[in-house]
Amino acid sequence: MATVNIYLTFNGNCREAFNFYQSVFGGEFPYVGTYGEMPPQEGMPPLPEDQKDRIMHISLPISKETSLMGSDTGGEWAANYKEGNNFSISVNAESKEEADRIFGALAKGGEVSMPMDKTFWGSYFGMLTDPFGINWMVSFELSNPQ
């Protein structure tokens, strides 16, 4: 069965927010990645210097089953940023087929912002907004056995 976590989006203060959450919940960050550490993306312009230290992804385990995850927005994605709508529900599927099924069902009548595809970080991943305006991220870790 898939697991569900909350994914928070910030406009440049993700690191500050997650340091605060760490002070509340404790624990360690298993991964902190910045946009400046991303490999170059074909067809994309170079990243502005002031965007390179922004957080591309961070996670903080809260319990055995759940994590708080987040990132900073930037570039074209920042245009839709608004406090209050700056979260997504992240679904981690147990198989590629389950990821496709969940993504397809949630996308019916909604809007796909990133179709399901393999990513440079090793996931099969996509993003969408469902017909009720809720943002979703669906992923399957490709290193997992199917």
Secondary structure, 3 states (H helix, E strand, C coil): CCEEEEEEEECCCHHHHHHHHHHHHCCCCCCEEEHHHCCCCCCCCCCCHHHCCCEEEEEEECCCCCEEEEEECCHHHHHHCCCCCCEEEEEECCCHHHHHHHHHHHHCCCEEEEEEEECCCCEEEEEEECCCCCEEEEEEECCCCC
